Structures are given as structure tokens and as C-alpha cells.
Amino acid sequence: MTILDIWKLSCDNIAEQLKNKTKTRDDTFNSFYQ
């Protein structure tokens, strides 16, 4: 496993976490405004 592989993996993880955060935030807004 090269540095590049590790870097790509951590980038994917961060992107995944950000996506999950936004999704949770959107869900909260949606239930709030229903």
C-alpha cells in the first residue's frame, strides 16, 4: 500500500463522513419543517 493509496482512502473517508453529516442535517431540517 503506497502513500497515495492511504491518502485516497482517507480522502474517501472524509468525504463519506461529510456526506453523512449533511444527510443527518437535512433529515433534521426535513422533520423540523414537516
N, C-alpha and C positions, 0 to 999 in steps of 0.2 A: 504494500500500500504506500503510494507516494504522498508527499505533502499535498499535492494537487487534489488527490482523492479525498484526503481528510478535509481539506478546505472546502471542496464541493459538498461533502457530506454535512459539514457544519452550516454551510450556507442554506442547504435544503432544510435542515432542522430549524434554523432561524425563520425561514420563510414559512414553514409549516406552523410554527408557534404563532407568528404574526397573523396568519390566516385564521387560526383557531381563536385568537384574541378578538379579531374583528368580527368573526362569526358570532361569538358569545355576546359581543356588544350589540350587534344587530338584533339578535334574538331578544335581548333585554329591551331594546327600544321597541321592537315589534309588540312584545307582550305588554309593554307600558302604554302604547298608543292604541291598543285594541279596544 
